[in-house]
Amino acid sequence: MPHRTSRRTLLTATAAATVAAATGVLATGTASAHPASGHPHDTASTDRRLRRIIAGMSLEEKIGQLFVMRVYGHSATDPDQADIDANLREIGVRTAAELVSTYHVGGIIYFTWAHNTRDPHQIAALSNGIQHAARTARSGVPVIISTDQEHGIVCRVGEPATLLPGAMALGAGGSRSDTRRAAWIAGTELAALGISQNYAPDADVNVNPANPVIGVRSFGSDPEAVAGLVAAQVKGYQGAGIAATAKHFPGHGDTNVDSHTGLPVIEHTRPEWEELDAPPFRAAIRARIDSIMTAHIVVPALDPSEDPATLSRPILTGILREELGYDGVVVTDSLGMEGVRTKYGDDRVPVLALLAGVDQLLNPPNLSVAWNAVLEAVKGGEISEARVDESILRILRLKTKLGLFRDPFVSGRGVDRTVGIRRHLADADRIAERTTTLLADPGALLPLSRRSHRRLLVVGADPASPSGTTGPPTTTLAGAFTELGFTATALSTGTAPNPARTAEAVAAARGKDAVVVATYNLTAASTQLALVDALVATGVPVVAVAIRNPYDAAHLTGRGVAAVLASYSWTDVELRAAARVIAGRADPEGRLPVPVQRADDPAQVLYPVGHGLSY
């Protein structure tokens, strides 16, 4: 992949039957998320039918279609009491079914922490319960169920579903076919669970190593390489029958502020935005992306008002709709994030988002406040009902395309035939092997031989595992080495090991043939470096695996470490692949999708894009 420099250095049943008859939906769907990309006759015919459905909705039902909301519980009608209490406290309803009947929501988003994703059959039953509630409502319009299943470090549905490498790992693999296959597997399994919209792929170009919110969620730092992989994932997800969502427009890759907790400002000029940030979104649109998610960021060169992009008409209508020609669904990032709440109150945010050009309002902190604010804005004339109808038409086109009007339900048999099947798991392992990157091996220590380096100590950081992975990382790595014929012991030393923990690791290293240390988000002040130094001082060869950011390599070079690898995530599939590479069961094929700059002089590149060693 070519290296491209960034800014600066790197810079109801009856009701449902009526609706189905009205839409005339076929099994394959006739509407596209973008009318211009479908057959004109079919699109016009479908739009006429959808407009009849919209005309039959009350204003309250219309407003509800604009919202995608969280809800607690594993069941649509019978959640645990603690989840009922949480729903009453935060939303004013008891269950997902009540959420649908009370607020007429057009979408529901699943979270692990909301107890929506315990296991595949439970998830499928929850989805069916939600769709039954929608079908039995007066309008009979089905719900779009969504989630953030990026894979890698952002994952809501875990084992026994197939876990796949995340974006930056796929960027290291550099294979569009692998990237498309990963998205197809993920999309097929989500569809079997009744989840029809995935908030992926991440289309941000990560040109800032200090980015606290994107990082390895991005495919890399080269805009054209990212664009190619984004398009591949769009085709994979949508080829599997679910909606893909490119995020976060207009580009969240160059910030050192997390929009969950603050309002980032992107200082790219308009030409820099065109070169660095726009290509992946243009590629997604060319690939007929179903939805695009907004970013809670300020880009003064695109909108001097300094409104966050989610609320910016110049950005969402002027650039995304008019300049880029996108007419699909636009969904906000979560409206509970601080970045969108900094400048305006929770009653104004959803109104301004709609005025800016948004269609779906995602997860407001207080649904009653947001829902009623939009209702009053329409009643008062600030937002025209025609503007609301415009968004609902886009949403219903997408629901039509996804086959939700025809049949929104899934089956247990479909779950068993699709989710976590052997073929998917094997493909995930093979893809992951092709992403592991060997950055340094000065003494040609690798691959480790079971004859000469059988006794291993695995130490290091054990960050909380992404949803549904077995973890912790040191245990996963040690288990993988044991399965490969080594004798491996795990010792968790944490992300900030103290002197006592370091001394314990040093003592455990005595008599071992090699030490594998997992590093996590190293900085110059990290006590993980003191651990590495102490282990190197024992004379036992030390192999370091950067289990999240490949930028860790900048702090490991020159410390006497025998070898440095990057796995780009600490999910099981990526850690097992790293173990196979270290053991020589797979060759290291990954190549850096981002540059690693020197720790002592960030203006200098230590390892450029495309760097990676082989056996």
Backbone torsions as a table, in degrees:
resi	resn	phi	psi	omega
1	MET	NA	133.2	-178.9
2	PRO	-70.2	149.8	177.3
3	HIS	-90.7	132.3	176.5
4	ARG	-126.8	126.9	-177.6
5	THR	-75.5	153.5	-178.6
6	SER	-100.8	-173.1	172.4
7	ARG	-53.8	138.6	-175.2
8	ARG	50.9	-134.4	-175.5
9	THR	-69.0	-44.1	-177.1
10	LEU	-154.4	22.6	-167.8
11	LEU	2.6	NA	NA
12	THR	NA	170.6	176.2
13	ALA	-75.5	-39.2	-178.4
14	THR	-67.8	-49.2	179.0
15	ALA	-56.3	-39.8	-179.6
16	ALA	-66.9	-39.4	178.9
17	ALA	-63.2	-37.6	177.8
18	THR	-63.6	-43.7	179.4
19	VAL	-64.1	-44.2	-179.4
20	ALA	-61.3	-40.7	178.5
21	ALA	-65.1	-38.6	-179.2
22	ALA	-65.3	-38.5	-177.5
23	THR	-81.5	-26.0	-179.2
24	GLY	59.4	38.1	-172.8
25	VAL	-72.7	136.1	174.9
26	LEU	-96.1	168.4	-177.8
27	ALA	-59.1	-34.7	-177.9
28	THR	-89.6	-10.0	-177.0
29	GLY	79.7	144.9	-179.3
30	THR	-115.8	-12.8	-177.6
31	ALA	-102.3	146.7	174.3
32	SER	-104.4	157.0	173.4
33	ALA	-62.9	-22.1	176.5
34	HIS	-125.4	109.5	-174.8
35	PRO	-53.8	-35.4	-176.4
36	ALA	-64.2	-18.8	-176.2
37	SER	-92.4	-6.4	-179.3
38	GLY	-102.1	-170.6	175.9
39	HIS	-79.3	125.1	-173.8
40	PRO	-54.3	-42.2	-178.0
41	HIS	-65.3	-46.4	-179.1
42	ASP	-64.0	-41.8	-178.3
43	THR	-65.0	-45.2	179.9
44	ALA	-63.2	-41.1	179.7
45	SER	-64.9	-45.2	179.2
46	THR	-64.3	-42.6	179.8
47	ASP	-60.4	-39.3	177.6
48	ARG	-60.8	-41.6	179.6
49	ARG	-67.2	-41.8	179.6
50	LEU	-66.5	-36.9	177.9
51	ARG	-64.7	-31.6	176.0
52	ARG	-66.2	-38.0	176.3
53	ILE	-64.0	-45.4	-179.7
54	ILE	-61.7	-41.3	-179.9
55	ALA	-62.9	-26.1	179.4
56	GLY	-85.6	-3.4	-179.4
57	MET	-85.5	146.6	169.0
58	SER	-73.5	164.4	177.6
59	LEU	-60.7	-40.0	179.6
60	GLU	-62.8	-39.8	177.1
61	GLU	-65.7	-37.6	177.1
62	LYS	-62.6	-47.6	-179.6
63	ILE	-58.1	-43.3	-179.0
64	GLY	-59.5	-36.2	-179.1
65	GLN	-60.6	-21.5	-177.6
66	LEU	-79.4	-15.0	-172.5
67	PHE	-102.0	139.0	170.1
68	VAL	-117.9	118.7	-167.7
69	MET	-126.1	148.6	171.3
70	ARG	-75.4	159.7	172.0
71	VAL	-157.5	140.7	-178.8
72	TYR	-84.8	145.0	171.0
73	GLY	123.1	151.7	179.6
74	HIS	-88.7	-11.8	-177.1
75	SER	-129.9	146.1	179.9
76	ALA	-72.7	-22.7	-175.0
77	THR	-126.1	-18.0	-174.4
78	ASP	-138.3	60.8	178.8
79	PRO	-75.5	169.9	175.7
80	ASP	-64.7	156.1	-176.3
81	GLN	-60.2	-38.1	179.1
82	ALA	-61.1	-35.6	178.7
83	ASP	-74.9	-35.0	172.9
84	ILE	-59.2	-45.4	179.7
85	ASP	-61.4	-42.6	179.0
86	ALA	-64.5	-41.1	178.3
87	ASN	-63.7	-43.4	178.5
88	LEU	-62.7	-40.7	-177.4
89	ARG	-69.2	-42.1	-173.1
90	GLU	-95.9	-28.8	-172.3
91	ILE	-122.8	-23.6	-179.0
92	GLY	85.7	14.3	174.8
93	VAL	-128.5	164.9	-178.2
94	ARG	-92.5	-34.6	-169.5
95	THR	-140.8	170.7	174.7
96	ALA	-62.2	-39.5	179.2
97	ALA	-62.2	-39.2	177.2
98	GLU	-68.9	-34.7	175.9
99	LEU	-58.7	-45.5	179.8
100	VAL	-65.0	-45.2	-175.6
101	SER	-73.3	-30.8	-176.6
102	THR	-82.7	-47.2	-174.7
103	TYR	-106.1	-3.8	177.7
104	HIS	56.7	33.3	-173.9
105	VAL	-59.3	142.7	179.0
106	GLY	-85.2	-15.5	-178.2
107	GLY	-152.0	155.6	174.7
108	ILE	-133.6	135.9	179.3
109	ILE	-106.4	135.7	179.5
110	TYR	-93.3	137.8	171.8
111	PHE	-130.5	149.7	174.1
112	THR	-65.5	-46.2	-177.6
113	TRP	-65.6	-17.5	175.5
114	ALA	-89.6	5.0	176.2
115	HIS	65.5	31.1	178.7
116	ASN	-86.5	-18.2	-166.9
117	THR	-128.6	63.2	-179.8
118	ARG	-74.3	-49.8	-178.8
119	ASP	-158.8	162.6	-172.1
120	PRO	-56.5	-45.4	-178.1
121	HIS	-67.9	-35.2	176.1
122	GLN	-65.0	-42.5	179.8
123	ILE	-62.2	-44.5	179.2
124	ALA	-61.7	-40.8	179.3
125	ALA	-66.6	-39.2	176.5
126	LEU	-61.6	-45.9	179.1
127	SER	-60.3	-43.6	178.8
128	ASN	-63.8	-39.2	178.6
129	GLY	-63.3	-41.0	177.6
130	ILE	-64.7	-44.3	-179.8
131	GLN	-67.5	-33.3	175.5
132	HIS	-64.0	-41.3	178.0
133	ALA	-62.6	-39.7	178.9
134	ALA	-68.4	-40.7	-178.1
135	ARG	-66.3	-34.1	-178.8
136	THR	-85.9	-4.5	174.4
137	ALA	-73.1	166.8	-175.3
138	ARG	-59.9	-42.7	-176.8
139	SER	-78.0	-27.7	179.4
140	GLY	68.8	15.7	-178.1
141	VAL	-82.0	129.1	-178.5
142	PRO	-69.0	164.9	-178.5
143	VAL	-100.9	139.7	167.6
144	ILE	-85.7	121.2	177.3
145	ILE	-100.4	128.4	-174.0
146	SER	-128.1	167.9	174.0
147	THR	-163.4	168.2	173.1
148	ASP	-98.7	94.9	178.6
149	GLN	-119.7	67.3	179.5
150	GLU	-72.0	-28.1	-168.0
151	HIS	74.5	172.7	-168.4
152	GLY	72.7	-128.8	-173.1
153	ILE	-83.2	-9.6	176.5
154	VAL	-118.5	108.0	-172.2
155	CYS	-151.4	123.7	-178.8
156	ARG	-102.2	-28.1	180.0
157	VAL	-109.8	114.4	-176.1
158	GLY	-104.2	-160.6	-179.6
159	GLU	-57.4	142.9	13.0
160	PRO	-86.6	9.4	171.9
161	ALA	-63.6	158.0	-179.6
162	THR	-73.1	128.5	174.8
163	LEU	-100.7	136.5	-172.5
164	LEU	-125.2	160.5	176.5
165	PRO	-59.7	147.6	177.0
166	GLY	-78.7	-177.4	-171.1
167	ALA	-61.2	-49.8	-176.0
168	MET	-67.4	-32.2	173.8
169	ALA	-61.8	-45.4	177.3
170	LEU	-63.4	-34.4	174.8
171	GLY	-62.3	-38.2	177.1
172	ALA	-67.3	-35.6	175.9
173	GLY	-67.1	-35.5	174.9
174	GLY	70.6	10.0	-176.4
175	SER	-101.2	118.1	176.9
176	ARG	-67.5	-33.5	179.5
177	SER	-68.3	-42.7	175.3
178	ASP	-62.2	-41.3	-178.5
179	THR	-65.3	-42.1	177.7
180	ARG	-67.7	-41.0	179.6
181	ARG	-63.3	-41.9	178.4
182	ALA	-60.0	-43.8	179.2
183	ALA	-67.0	-37.0	179.3
184	TRP	-65.2	-43.4	177.5
185	ILE	-60.8	-49.0	-179.9
186	ALA	-61.1	-43.5	-178.7
187	GLY	-66.9	-39.8	178.7
188	THR	-62.5	-41.9	-179.9
189	GLU	-70.3	-39.8	176.2
190	LEU	-62.4	-43.4	179.7
191	ALA	-59.9	-38.2	178.5
192	ALA	-65.7	-21.9	179.3
193	LEU	-92.7	-1.0	-179.1
194	GLY	86.0	11.2	177.4
195	ILE	-94.6	119.2	-169.6
196	SER	-112.2	-4.1	178.4
197	GLN	-137.6	121.7	178.9
198	ASN	-109.1	132.1	177.4
199	TYR	-83.7	69.8	178.9
200	ALA	-161.6	152.5	11.2
201	PRO	-90.1	163.0	171.4
202	ASP	-77.5	120.3	-177.3
203	ALA	-102.8	12.9	178.8
204	ASP	-75.6	142.0	176.5
205	VAL	-98.5	109.8	-172.6
206	ASN	-81.8	92.6	178.9
207	VAL	-103.3	9.3	179.1
208	ASN	-125.5	108.2	-179.3
209	PRO	-59.4	-24.0	-179.5
210	ALA	-86.7	4.6	-178.9
211	ASN	-58.3	117.2	-174.2
212	PRO	-87.3	-7.8	-172.2
213	VAL	-121.5	-23.2	-179.9
214	ILE	-104.2	-78.4	176.5
215	GLY	54.1	-122.4	-175.4
216	VAL	-71.2	-2.0	172.2
217	ARG	-75.0	-13.7	177.7
218	SER	-92.5	151.7	176.3
219	PHE	-72.1	-20.2	179.5
220	GLY	156.6	-164.2	-174.7
221	SER	-105.9	-10.0	179.9
222	ASP	-93.1	116.5	-173.2
223	PRO	-57.6	-40.7	-177.3
224	GLU	-72.3	-37.4	176.5
225	ALA	-64.8	-43.7	177.2
226	VAL	-61.1	-43.0	-179.3
227	ALA	-58.3	-43.4	-179.7
228	GLY	-64.1	-39.5	-179.3
229	LEU	-75.9	-34.1	173.8
230	VAL	-60.3	-47.9	179.6
231	ALA	-61.3	-38.0	178.6
232	ALA	-63.0	-41.9	179.9
233	GLN	-70.4	-37.3	175.4
234	VAL	-56.6	-46.5	-179.7
235	LYS	-66.5	-35.5	178.4
236	GLY	-67.5	-51.0	179.6
237	TYR	-62.0	-50.7	-174.7
238	GLN	-72.9	-26.8	172.4
239	GLY	-67.2	-23.9	176.9
240	ALA	-85.9	-4.4	174.1
241	GLY	97.8	13.5	175.5
242	ILE	-118.8	165.8	178.1
243	ALA	-84.6	132.0	171.9
244	ALA	-92.7	157.2	-179.4
245	THR	-136.2	112.3	176.1
246	ALA	-80.8	132.6	-177.9
247	LYS	-142.4	156.8	1.7
248	HIS	-117.2	109.7	-174.8
249	PHE	-70.6	135.2	11.8
250	PRO	-94.4	12.4	176.9
251	GLY	132.0	119.0	-172.4
252	HIS	-111.8	21.0	-170.0
253	GLY	-86.1	-10.7	-176.9
254	ASP	-125.5	73.1	178.6
255	THR	-146.9	151.3	172.2
256	ASN	-113.2	16.3	177.1
257	VAL	-119.1	135.0	177.3
258	ASP	-85.7	120.6	-177.8
259	SER	-68.7	-10.0	170.9
260	HIS	-67.1	-31.3	-173.3
261	THR	-118.5	-9.6	-179.3
262	GLY	-157.0	-176.9	-178.9
263	LEU	-112.2	102.7	-179.4
264	PRO	-71.1	149.2	174.0
265	VAL	-117.7	124.3	178.5
266	ILE	-100.1	119.4	-173.7
267	GLU	-93.4	16.0	177.9
268	HIS	-62.1	138.2	170.3
269	THR	-71.8	169.9	178.1
270	ARG	-60.9	-44.7	176.3
271	PRO	-61.8	-38.5	177.9
272	GLU	-64.9	-39.8	177.1
273	TRP	-61.8	-43.8	179.4
274	GLU	-60.4	-38.7	-177.0
275	GLU	-80.4	-41.3	-170.2
276	LEU	-96.4	-43.9	-169.2
277	ASP	-100.0	-34.1	-172.2
278	ALA	-72.8	-35.2	-171.7
279	PRO	-53.6	-43.9	-179.9
280	PRO	-64.4	-35.3	178.7
281	PHE	-71.3	-38.6	174.4
282	ARG	-60.5	-41.9	179.7
283	ALA	-64.9	-39.6	177.9
284	ALA	-62.8	-41.2	179.1
285	ILE	-66.1	-42.6	176.1
286	ARG	-60.9	-32.3	178.6
287	ALA	-81.7	6.0	177.2
288	ARG	65.2	49.1	177.9
289	ILE	-58.3	139.3	-177.8
290	ASP	-78.5	-33.8	-178.5
291	SER	-149.9	153.9	177.6
292	ILE	-130.7	133.9	-179.5
293	MET	-99.0	139.9	-180.0
294	THR	-83.8	162.6	176.8
295	ALA	-111.4	143.8	173.5
296	HIS	-89.1	69.7	-179.1
297	ILE	-135.1	153.9	174.6
298	VAL	-101.1	130.0	175.3
299	VAL	-126.8	90.9	-174.9
300	PRO	-55.7	-32.8	-179.6
301	ALA	-68.0	-21.3	179.1
302	LEU	-98.5	-26.5	178.2
303	ASP	-153.4	101.1	-176.8
304	PRO	-66.8	-10.7	177.4
305	SER	-65.9	-16.6	-177.1
306	GLU	62.4	26.6	167.1
307	ASP	-74.6	145.7	173.9
308	PRO	-60.6	149.0	-174.6
309	ALA	-54.4	-34.7	179.0
310	THR	-57.1	-27.2	-175.7
311	LEU	-112.3	12.4	-173.0
312	SER	-102.1	113.0	176.2
313	ARG	-68.0	-39.3	176.0
314	PRO	-57.8	-34.3	-178.4
315	ILE	-82.1	-49.1	-173.4
316	LEU	-79.9	-41.0	178.1
317	THR	-91.0	-48.6	-176.7
318	GLY	-63.5	-49.1	-176.8
319	ILE	-91.8	-56.5	-173.9
320	LEU	-65.6	-50.2	-177.1
321	ARG	-76.7	-53.5	-169.6
322	GLU	-83.7	-48.0	-177.2
323	GLU	-76.9	-45.0	-178.3
324	LEU	-86.5	-11.2	174.2
325	GLY	74.2	26.0	-177.2
326	TYR	-88.0	127.4	178.7
327	ASP	-126.6	23.0	174.6
328	GLY	-87.0	-166.0	-177.4
329	VAL	-78.4	133.6	172.6
330	VAL	-110.7	124.6	-179.6
331	VAL	-117.6	140.6	176.1
332	THR	-74.1	155.1	161.0
333	ASP	-67.2	171.2	-175.8
334	SER	-52.5	128.7	179.2
335	LEU	-78.0	-0.9	174.0
336	GLY	-86.5	-6.7	-178.4
337	MET	-76.1	145.5	-174.8
338	GLU	-64.2	-32.3	-176.9
339	GLY	-56.8	-32.2	-179.3
340	VAL	-94.5	-8.5	-176.7
341	ARG	-103.1	-3.0	-174.4
342	THR	-67.3	-42.4	-171.4
343	LYS	-95.4	-29.8	-175.6
344	TYR	-131.1	159.3	179.1
345	GLY	-77.8	165.8	-176.8
346	ASP	-65.2	-17.6	175.7
347	ASP	-81.4	-27.0	-178.1
348	ARG	-89.3	-30.8	-174.7
349	VAL	-54.9	-51.4	-178.2
350	PRO	-65.7	-33.2	178.4
351	VAL	-65.8	-47.3	179.9
352	LEU	-65.7	-35.2	178.1
353	ALA	-62.8	-43.6	178.4
354	LEU	-65.0	-41.1	178.3
355	LEU	-64.4	-29.2	179.5
356	ALA	-74.6	-25.7	179.9
357	GLY	128.9	9.4	179.5
358	VAL	-75.6	151.3	175.4
359	ASP	-108.3	-46.6	-177.4
360	GLN	-110.6	130.9	179.6
361	LEU	-103.2	111.3	-169.5
362	LEU	-95.0	121.8	164.3
363	ASN	51.2	58.6	175.0
364	PRO	-64.2	150.2	-178.7
365	PRO	-63.1	-35.0	178.4
366	ASN	-130.7	104.0	-174.9
367	LEU	-63.5	-39.9	-179.2
368	SER	-60.6	-45.1	179.1
369	VAL	-61.7	-49.1	-176.9
370	ALA	-65.9	-47.2	-177.4
371	TRP	-61.0	-46.6	-179.5
372	ASN	-70.1	-31.7	176.8
373	ALA	-63.8	-42.6	177.9
374	VAL	-66.7	-42.9	179.0
375	LEU	-58.0	-46.8	-179.3
376	GLU	-68.3	-34.2	178.5
377	ALA	-65.0	-34.7	177.1
378	VAL	-74.3	-45.1	179.0
379	LYS	-61.3	-35.6	-178.6
380	GLY	-85.1	-5.5	176.4
381	GLY	91.1	-0.8	178.6
382	GLU	-67.5	-38.6	173.4
383	ILE	-115.2	126.7	179.1
384	SER	-75.6	151.4	176.5
385	GLU	-65.1	-29.6	176.4
386	ALA	-63.4	-36.3	177.3
387	ARG	-65.4	-41.0	176.4
388	VAL	-62.6	-44.6	-179.8
389	ASP	-60.6	-35.2	179.0
390	GLU	-60.5	-44.9	178.5
391	SER	-69.2	-41.0	-179.4
392	ILE	-63.2	-36.7	178.4
393	LEU	-61.3	-43.4	177.7
394	ARG	-62.3	-42.5	-179.4
395	ILE	-64.5	-43.2	-179.5
396	LEU	-70.2	-32.7	173.1
397	ARG	-58.6	-43.9	-179.0
398	LEU	-66.4	-42.4	177.9
399	LYS	-61.9	-35.8	176.3
400	THR	-65.3	-49.4	-179.4
401	LYS	-57.5	-38.6	-178.5
402	LEU	-76.8	-3.7	177.6
403	GLY	78.9	15.3	-175.0
404	LEU	-71.8	-31.8	176.2
405	PHE	-68.9	-34.5	-178.5
406	ARG	-71.3	-51.8	-177.9
407	ASP	-162.6	102.6	-177.9
408	PRO	-88.1	1.3	-171.7
409	PHE	-95.7	153.9	177.6
410	VAL	-122.3	168.8	-174.7
411	SER	-124.9	154.4	174.6
412	GLY	-61.8	-36.2	177.8
413	ARG	-63.1	-39.9	177.4
414	GLY	-63.3	-36.8	175.9
415	VAL	-60.9	-49.5	-176.6
416	ASP	-64.1	-32.8	-178.2
417	ARG	-80.7	-11.9	-169.1
418	THR	-124.0	-43.6	-166.3
419	VAL	-85.7	119.8	177.1
420	GLY	66.7	29.0	-179.4
421	ILE	-73.6	160.8	-173.6
422	ARG	-56.5	-42.1	-177.9
423	ARG	-63.1	-41.9	178.6
424	HIS	-64.4	-43.1	-179.3
425	LEU	-63.9	-41.2	179.2
426	ALA	-65.0	-41.1	177.8
427	ASP	-63.6	-40.4	179.0
428	ALA	-60.6	-42.9	178.6
429	ASP	-63.0	-43.9	-178.6
430	ARG	-65.7	-41.7	178.5
431	ILE	-63.5	-43.2	-178.8
432	ALA	-62.1	-39.8	178.7
433	GLU	-57.7	-35.3	-177.6
434	ARG	-79.7	0.7	180.0
435	THR	-106.9	-24.5	-177.7
436	THR	-60.2	131.8	-173.8
437	THR	-115.8	124.6	174.1
438	LEU	-92.8	113.9	-175.0
439	LEU	-92.9	-35.7	-178.4
440	ALA	-150.5	139.8	176.7
441	ASP	-156.0	63.7	-169.4
442	PRO	-60.5	-31.8	-179.5
443	GLY	-99.3	11.5	-178.0
444	ALA	52.2	43.3	177.9
445	LEU	-68.4	-38.8	-175.4
446	LEU	-87.4	151.8	-0.9
447	PRO	-76.1	150.0	177.9
448	LEU	-69.8	136.9	177.0
449	SER	-97.0	138.1	176.1
450	ARG	-66.2	-22.5	179.6
451	ARG	-74.8	-41.6	-176.4
452	SER	-100.5	-19.4	-177.1
453	HIS	-136.2	50.7	-176.2
454	ARG	-71.7	-39.4	-173.5
455	ARG	-88.4	112.3	-175.6
456	LEU	-118.1	144.9	168.3
457	LEU	-112.9	127.5	176.4
458	VAL	-110.3	117.7	-178.6
459	VAL	-128.6	174.6	171.0
460	GLY	125.3	-162.1	-173.9
461	ALA	-70.3	140.8	175.2
462	ASP	-128.7	68.0	177.8
463	PRO	-62.5	156.9	178.7
464	ALA	-53.9	133.3	-174.9
465	SER	-72.9	141.8	171.3
466	PRO	-56.0	157.3	-172.0
467	SER	-46.8	129.0	168.3
468	GLY	76.8	8.9	174.1
469	THR	-95.4	155.2	-172.1
470	THR	-76.9	-43.0	175.0
471	GLY	43.6	-176.1	-6.6
472	PRO	-71.4	170.1	-173.2
473	PRO	-56.6	-43.8	-178.1
474	THR	-63.7	-38.2	178.3
475	THR	-67.3	-41.4	178.7
476	THR	-62.8	-45.8	179.5
477	LEU	-63.5	-46.6	-180.0
478	ALA	-60.7	-41.1	178.1
479	GLY	-63.3	-39.6	179.3
480	ALA	-65.6	-42.1	177.9
481	PHE	-64.8	-39.4	178.6
482	THR	-61.4	-42.6	178.2
483	GLU	-63.7	-25.2	179.6
484	LEU	-88.0	3.4	175.2
485	GLY	101.2	3.9	175.5
486	PHE	-89.4	164.7	170.4
487	THR	-104.5	105.2	-171.4
488	ALA	-120.5	136.8	177.6
489	THR	-117.2	137.0	179.8
490	ALA	-104.2	138.2	174.5
491	LEU	-140.4	112.5	179.1
492	SER	-78.6	124.5	176.6
493	THR	-110.6	-5.0	173.2
494	GLY	81.6	175.6	-179.7
495	THR	-81.7	-13.7	178.2
496	ALA	-139.9	70.1	-175.8
497	PRO	-64.6	136.0	176.8
498	ASN	-89.4	171.2	-178.1
499	PRO	-56.5	-36.4	-179.6
500	ALA	-66.1	-40.6	179.8
501	ARG	-68.5	-38.6	177.5
502	THR	-62.8	-43.4	178.3
503	ALA	-62.7	-37.0	177.2
504	GLU	-63.3	-40.6	179.4
505	ALA	-67.0	-41.1	179.0
506	VAL	-61.1	-43.7	178.8
507	ALA	-63.4	-39.1	-179.5
508	ALA	-69.0	-24.2	-178.7
509	ALA	-75.2	-21.1	-178.4
510	ARG	-63.4	131.1	-179.7
511	GLY	86.2	-2.8	177.7
512	LYS	-89.3	157.0	179.5
513	ASP	-88.8	-23.2	177.3
514	ALA	-163.6	156.2	176.0
515	VAL	-119.7	132.9	172.3
516	VAL	-108.6	120.6	-178.5
517	VAL	-114.8	128.5	179.1
518	ALA	-93.1	120.5	178.6
519	THR	-106.3	154.3	-173.5
520	TYR	-144.1	109.3	174.7
521	ASN	53.7	57.7	-178.5
522	LEU	-67.2	144.4	168.5
523	THR	-130.0	170.1	-179.3
524	ALA	-60.9	-27.5	-177.3
525	ALA	-95.5	3.5	-174.7
526	SER	-69.5	132.7	175.9
527	THR	-71.9	-9.3	172.3
528	GLN	-61.4	-30.9	179.7
529	LEU	-69.0	-36.6	175.8
530	ALA	-63.2	-37.3	175.9
531	LEU	-62.1	-47.3	179.7
532	VAL	-59.6	-46.0	-179.4
533	ASP	-60.6	-42.8	-179.1
534	ALA	-65.7	-37.4	178.7
535	LEU	-69.5	-41.0	177.1
536	VAL	-61.0	-38.6	-178.4
537	ALA	-64.4	-18.6	177.9
538	THR	-71.6	-16.5	-176.5
539	GLY	86.3	-6.9	176.6
540	VAL	-79.6	131.7	-179.7
541	PRO	-56.8	134.7	-177.9
542	VAL	-114.5	123.2	174.7
543	VAL	-107.3	120.9	-179.2
544	ALA	-101.2	135.1	175.5
545	VAL	-119.4	113.9	174.7
546	ALA	-76.7	107.3	-170.3
547	ILE	-88.9	-0.2	171.2
548	ARG	-134.3	-87.2	-174.2
549	ASN	-83.1	128.6	175.5
550	PRO	-66.1	-15.9	179.0
551	TYR	-62.3	-16.4	175.0
552	ASP	-54.3	-29.5	-176.2
553	ALA	-58.5	-29.3	-179.6
554	ALA	-63.3	-31.7	-178.0
555	HIS	-89.9	-10.5	-177.8
556	LEU	-97.5	-25.7	-179.3
557	THR	-65.2	135.1	178.8
558	GLY	85.2	6.9	-179.5
559	ARG	-103.1	6.5	-179.7
560	GLY	84.9	11.0	177.1
561	VAL	-69.2	135.8	-174.8
562	ALA	-72.4	-33.4	-179.2
563	ALA	-158.0	149.8	179.1
564	VAL	-131.1	129.1	176.4
565	LEU	-126.6	161.0	174.4
566	ALA	-124.2	130.4	177.1
567	SER	-107.8	-16.8	174.9
568	TYR	72.3	-4.7	174.6
569	SER	-170.3	160.0	180.0
570	TRP	-108.6	23.8	171.7
571	THR	-72.7	156.6	-172.6
572	ASP	-57.1	-42.2	-174.7
573	VAL	-63.1	-36.8	-179.1
574	GLU	-78.2	-36.0	178.0
575	LEU	-68.6	-41.3	177.6
576	ARG	-62.5	-38.3	177.7
577	ALA	-64.7	-41.1	177.9
578	ALA	-61.2	-40.9	178.3
579	ALA	-62.6	-41.7	179.4
580	ARG	-65.1	-35.8	177.4
581	VAL	-67.8	-46.5	179.9
582	ILE	-60.0	-37.4	-178.5
583	ALA	-83.8	-0.8	178.6
584	GLY	79.2	11.4	176.4
585	ARG	-80.7	-12.2	175.0
586	ALA	-146.9	147.1	177.0
587	ASP	-82.9	145.4	175.2
588	PRO	-73.7	112.8	-177.3
589	GLU	-110.3	-12.4	-177.3
590	GLY	-67.4	148.5	175.7
591	ARG	-130.2	139.3	-175.3
592	LEU	-53.6	126.6	174.6
593	PRO	-93.3	-0.8	175.4
594	VAL	-136.7	152.3	173.7
595	PRO	-79.1	148.4	172.6
596	VAL	-108.3	118.6	-178.9
597	GLN	-88.5	158.3	178.8
598	ARG	-63.4	140.8	178.4
599	ALA	-68.2	-35.8	-176.9
600	ASP	-87.7	-12.9	178.8
601	ASP	-152.5	85.9	-175.0
602	PRO	-60.7	-14.4	177.2
603	ALA	-73.4	-15.1	-178.8
604	GLN	-105.0	137.5	178.8
605	VAL	-88.7	125.2	177.4
606	LEU	-83.0	-52.2	177.4
607	TYR	-125.6	116.6	-176.9
608	PRO	-78.8	167.6	170.7
609	VAL	-55.3	133.5	-179.6
610	GLY	96.2	-7.3	179.6
611	HIS	-73.0	140.6	175.1
612	GLY	174.3	137.6	-178.5
613	LEU	-95.5	159.1	177.5
614	SER	-128.1	164.9	174.8
615	TYR	-87.4	NA	NA
